[in-house]
């Protein structure tokens, strides 16, 4: 099953292998705190190859949809996933030396046992908005509508109660 795929990243890149499959959203455990629910699947394509400088790379394509939690109303926010990234594979020594700190693009340390599902989950987490929310006035629940409809703020009522007791 794709969710348990482990690859030798350098060998995968050198031999230009391809891995295609899908991951169930409930299996992406580190992502769960950002989600409204754990429904759905994400489709993934991982392709090994070499870049223009003949360095090993992994090309990732991730497609699907997530149901994030809106930070205004705490309701469901549909979030389309359409990610595409190329990851340069570097050795641990290269990473430790800082040689790739100024390189444009993303890189990861090559591994003989790279967990593909964890890599995909990392890419998804990095792509999520910091505070996902519906557009102004689009929340289904109370959230932003209190301000938009001109209703009295709960805090103004509290202030009136405080003034009455002094």
C-alpha positions in Angstrom: 0.0 0.0 0.0 1.2 3.5 -0.8 0.8 4.7 2.8 3.6 2.4 3.8 6.0 3.0 0.9 9.6 3.4 1.9 12.2 4.2 -0.8 15.9 4.6 -1.2 15.7 8.2 -2.3 19.1 8.3 -4.2 18.4 5.0 -6.0 14.9 6.1 -6.8 16.2 9.3 -8.3 19.1 7.7 -10.2 16.9 5.1 -11.8 14.1 7.6 -12.6 11.5 5.6 -10.8 7.9 6.7 -10.3 5.4 6.0 -7.5 1.7 6.8 -7.9 -1.1 6.3 -5.5 -3.3 7.9 -2.9 -3.2 8.5 0.8 -6.3 8.5 3.0 -6.6 11.8 4.9 -7.2 9.9 8.3 -3.7 8.4 7.9 -2.1 11.9 7.9 -2.0 12.1 11.7 0.1 15.2 12.1 -2.4 17.1 9.9 -5.4 16.3 12.0 -5.3 19.3 14.3 -5.7 21.6 11.3 -8.7 19.7 9.9 -12.4 20.1 10.4 -12.8 16.4 9.6 -10.6 13.7 8.2 -12.6 12.8 5.1 -11.1 12.2 1.7 -7.9 11.1 0.0 -5.0 12.9 -1.6 -3.5 11.6 -4.9 0.3 11.6 -5.1 2.9 11.1 -7.8 6.6 10.9 -6.8 9.0 10.8 -9.6 12.8 10.5 -9.4 15.2 12.1 -11.7 18.1 14.5 -12.2 18.1 18.3 -12.4 20.0 20.4 -15.0 23.2 20.1 -13.0 22.8 16.3 -12.9 21.9 16.3 -9.2 19.3 13.8 -7.9 15.8 15.2 -7.3 12.4 14.0 -6.3 9.4 15.6 -8.1 6.2 15.6 -6.1 2.6 16.3 -7.3 -0.1 16.2 -4.7 -3.8 16.7 -5.6 -6.9 16.5 -3.5 -9.1 18.5 -1.1 -9.0 19.0 2.6 -11.7 20.2 5.0 -9.8 22.8 7.1 -11.3 24.5 10.2 -12.1 28.2 9.6 -10.5 30.3 12.3 -13.4 32.7 12.3 -16.4 30.4 12.6 -14.7 27.0 13.3 -16.8 25.6 10.5 -15.7 23.6 7.5 -13.5 25.4 4.9 -12.9 23.5 1.6 -9.3 23.8 0.7 -8.1 22.5 -2.7 -4.7 20.9 -2.8 -2.7 21.3 -6.0 1.0 21.1 -5.0 3.9 20.6 -7.2 7.5 20.7 -5.9 11.0 19.5 -6.8 13.2 18.5 -3.9 16.9 18.3 -4.3 18.5 15.3 -2.6 21.7 16.2 -0.6 24.0 14.2 1.7 24.0 14.7 5.4 27.5 16.2 5.2 26.3 18.7 2.6 23.3 19.6 4.8 25.5 20.0 7.9 28.0 22.2 6.1 25.3 24.7 5.1 26.3 24.4 1.5 22.6 24.4 0.4 21.3 27.1 2.7 21.4 29.8 0.0 20.2 27.5 -2.9 17.0 28.5 -4.4 14.4 25.8 -4.0 13.8 23.1 -1.5 16.1 20.2 -0.5 16.0 17.2 1.8 18.7 14.9 3.1 18.8 11.7 1.0 17.8 8.6 2.8 18.1 4.9 2.1 14.7 4.5 3.9 12.6 7.6 3.0 9.0 7.3 4.3 7.0 8.7 1.3 3.8 9.3 3.3 5.7 11.4 5.9 7.3 13.4 3.1 3.9 14.0 1.5 2.4 15.0 4.8 5.3 17.4 5.4 4.7 19.1 2.0 1.0 19.4 2.8 1.6 20.9 6.2 4.0 23.4 4.8 1.5 24.5 2.1 -1.4 25.2 4.5 -2.4 28.8 5.3 -1.4 29.9 8.8 -4.9 30.9 9.8 -7.4 29.5 7.3 -10.7 31.4 7.1 -13.6 32.0 4.9 -13.8 35.3 3.1 -15.4 38.3 4.8 -19.1 37.6 5.4 -18.9 34.0 4.2 -18.9 32.2 7.5 -22.0 30.0 8.0 -21.9 30.3 11.7 -21.9 33.4 13.9 -18.2 34.2 13.5 -17.8 37.4 11.5 -21.5 38.1 11.0 -21.9 39.8 14.4 -19.7 42.6 13.1 -21.3 42.7 9.7 -24.9 42.8 10.7 -24.5 45.7 13.2 -25.6 43.6 16.1 -24.5 44.7 19.6 -21.2 43.3 20.6 -21.3 40.9 23.6 -18.6 43.0 25.1 -20.6 46.2 25.0 -23.3 44.4 26.9 -20.7 43.3 29.5 -19.4 46.9 29.8 -23.0 48.1 30.4 -23.4 45.6 33.2 -20.1 46.7 34.8 -21.1 50.3 34.7 -24.4 49.5 36.4 -22.7 47.9 39.4 -20.4 50.9 40.1 
